[in-house]
């Protein structure tokens, strides 16, 4: 992975992070690309590099993933969606940013101020939020979801890289769709992903992430989101991991959220025919424009001029 900085959390765990496009920190709000289950910061490479040409970008690894560590040598930290959100809040507080754009898996973080047992006031303001290929409630439809294959612990040490790739192929295939996989020009990107998936993704961490996905409960919390928070929903109809209906649920729960528009203008996508790894579809700068147009056109000062 690329060179990174490390932030030490209160319990001794270290979060690996990078800030790209730092030269824009005084000019534009940073965008935080928040990893979903099984992913690491380097997975965002193409999108992060494009975004960093126009604004700051924060990439980081969740506890126990990529270059981030556990709090103890025994690696027995309890990892939940809530604990990952709290880790990110502490990292952002350390960075001292007052306004941020949040992208992808961020609902638990947004709801921390309303947590029943241990609420946390956010030390920053999320001005814009982008929900991309994400859930609003626990997924029960067995046709979807992350399909993981793990050998018994005693056999993991003897696995070759090719063994690990074989175990990763089913999940990787589901991250795209059959049409994308059938295009010869996409083969190098597929191989790039396959080589990434065998590094920095400990089985014990991913298993904990998987368990917590079956337990979260956001019921009644979406109504507590501030109405001045600008929200964009990105979701492809070819998503084989999170069904497109999940985006419809988010739009019902957050009526002021807007979907990305389909068209040929900057800020629009050519179609909704893309899979779970949405940023691997179309030209990467088209996705940068989707985010930039959404952010810049929904700022209060811009709206006042329209």
N, C-alpha and C positions, 0 to 999 in steps of 0.2 A: 504493500500500500504506500501511498504518498507520505512524505514527512508530515508530522502532525505535532500539535501541542497536547498537553495532558492537564486536566483539571482534577484535583483530588477532592472527592466528596467527603462529607462529614464522617463517614464510617471507614474511610481509607481506600475505597474503590476509586479507580481513575478512569475518567472519560476522555477518550481520544477525540480531538476535534480539529477542524481546519476552518479558517476564514478566507474565502476567496474574494477577490474584488474589494479588498480592504480600502483601496484608494477612494471608494465611493461612500465610506462610512459617514462623512459629514454632509453628504448630499441626498442620499436615499435610504429608506428603511431597509434593513437587512431581511433577507428571506431565509427561513430556517427549514431545511428539508429533513423531515422527521421520518426515520426508517420504520417500515412495517415489520411484521414477523419475518424472521430469517435474513433480513437484509442488513448490509453494512454500508458505511458512508461512501465507499468507492463505487457502489452500484450506480450512483447518481452522476458519474463522471461526465457524460455527454451533456446532460441538462445543466449541471452545475457550471461547467466551463462556459456554456453559452450565456447563462444568466449573469455570470461574473463579469461579462463584458459591459454590463450596464448597471449592476448594483451589487452590494455585498451579499455573500452566500455563506451560511453556516452549515457545515457538514459535521456529523459526529456519530460515534458508535455507541449504541446502548451498552449498559453494563454487561460484561461477559461476552460481548460480541466484538469481532474485528480486533482492533488494538486496545479496546477498553478492558479493564480487569474486574475481577471480583474483589470483595473487601478482605477476604482471607485466603490463605494458601489452600484451604480445604474446598474453596469455591462452593460454599453452601448458602450463598445469598438466596433469599426468597425474592423471585422476580415476578412482578405483576404489572399490568397496564398502569396502575396507579403509581407504583414505585418508579417505573420508567419515566412517567410524567414528572414526578417530583425531582428526579435526577436532572431532567432538562431544565426545570425552573431554576435549580441551583446554578447550573451552568450559565444560563442567561443572566441571572443576577450577578454572577461573577464578571461577565462581560460588560455589564453596566448599560446595556441597550434599553432605551425607554419605550420604543415603538418597534414592533416587528411584524413581519408577514409570516404566517405559519402555513406549511404545506403538507398535506397527506394525513398522517395518523395523529390527530391532535385533539380529539374530542375530550379525552380524559383530562388533558392539561387544562382545557377551557373550563372544565367543570370543577377543578380543584377548589375554587373559592366557595363552592356549594357542597363540599363533601360533608357527610353527616357526622363523622367522628372527628376528623382532623382537618378542617378547612384551611386553605392556604391562600392568602392574598397574592395575586400575581404582581411581581415587582416591575412589570412592563405592561404595555398596552398592545394587544393583538389588533392591529388596525384592519388587517385583511386576512382571511382564512381561505385556503383552497382545500376542499375535500376531494381527493382523487382516489377512486377505486377503493372506497372504505365503507365500513359497516356502521349502522346506527343501532343495531340490536344483534344479539347472538345469532349466528347463522345455523339454521337447522336443516337446510336443504342439502342432502348428502351428495347431490350432483356437483356441488361446488366445494370450495375449501382447499386448504393446502394438504396435499397428499405426500406425507413424509415416509421415508423408509430408513430405519435404523437397524444395524446389526446388533447382536448382543454386545454388552460392554467389553467382555473378554476378547472379542474378535476385532474391536475397532482399531487397536494398535497395529494390527497386521495388515490393514487395508492398504492397497496401493492407490495411487492417484487414479488409475483407471477404474478400480473398484468403486471409489468415491464418486466418480463421474457417472458410472452406471446407476448408482443409487440416486443421483440428483436429476437424471434425465426426465423422469415423470413429472416432477414438480416444475422443472424448467419448461417443459412442453406446455404445461397448463398456464404458464405465465404469458404465453402468446396465443395464437389461434392457428388452426390448420392452414389457412390461407397464407399467413405470414411465414410459417415454417416451410411452406412449399416453394417460396421464392429463393432461387439460388443465391441471389445477391445478399441475402440475410444470413447465409451460412457463417461468414466470419464473425458476425455479432453473436450468433448462437454459441460458437466456440469460445468467444470471449467470456460470455456469461458462464459457460460450463467450467472454464478454468477458474473463474472467480468463486464459484459455489463450493469448491473443495477447500477453501481457506477461510479461517477466521469465523467459523460458524459452529461452535461447540454443540454437540448433541444435547447436553444437559440444559444449556440455555434455551435452545429452541423448543425442547420439550416443555419447559416452564412457560415459555411464551404461548405455546399451543394450549396448555391447560387454562391459562388466564383468559384466553379468547372465548372460552365456554362459560365464563363466570361474570363478565362485566355486566353492569346494569345502568343504562343511561336514562331509564324511564323518568319522565317529568323534568329532565334537566335542560332540554333544548329551549324551553320557554324562558329560562333564566339568562340566556345569552343577550347581551346588549343589542338593541336594534340598530345602533350605528356601526356595528361590526359588519364589514362587507364580506360576503361569502360567495365563493364560486364553486360549482360542482363539476368535476371532470369524471366521466365514467363511460367506458366503451361498451357497446352492446355485445362484443365478442369476449368479454371478460369471463374466463372459466374458473376463477377463484372466488371473486366477489360478484354475485349476480347484479345485473343492471337494475333490478328492482330495488336494490339497496339505495341507489341514488334517488330513486323515486320516493323512497321512505324519508330520506334526508330532506328532500324538498317539501314534503308534507309537514315534517316536524319543524322546519325552519322556512316559513313561507316567504321571507324576504331574500332567501338565497336565489342565485341565478345560475342557470346552466350555461356552459360554453355554447356559443352560437356556431352553426355550421355555415360555411361560406368560403369565399376566396379572399376576403379582406384581412388585413392584419388583426389579430385577436380572435380570429375564427379558425375552426378546424375544417379540413376538407370533408370529413364525415365523422360519424360516431362508430365507424367500423374499426375498432382497435381493442386490444386485449388488456390484461392486467398490467403489464409493463408498458403503459400508455406512451411513455416518452421515447420508446423505441420505434414508434410509428410516425410517418411523415418526416418532413425536414425538422431537425431539432430546433432551428430558429423559429419555426412556426409555434412551438410550445413556449419559447421565450416570449414571443409576441403576445400569445394568449395571456400570459401572466402580466406582462408589462401594460398591455392595454387595459386589463381589468383593474390593476392597481392605479394607474395614472388617471383613468377616466372616472374613477369612483372616489377621488379625493374631494374633500369638502370645497376647497377653493376652485377646483375644476367644475364642480356641480353648480357653484354660484354664478359662473360665467355662462352656463348653458341656458 
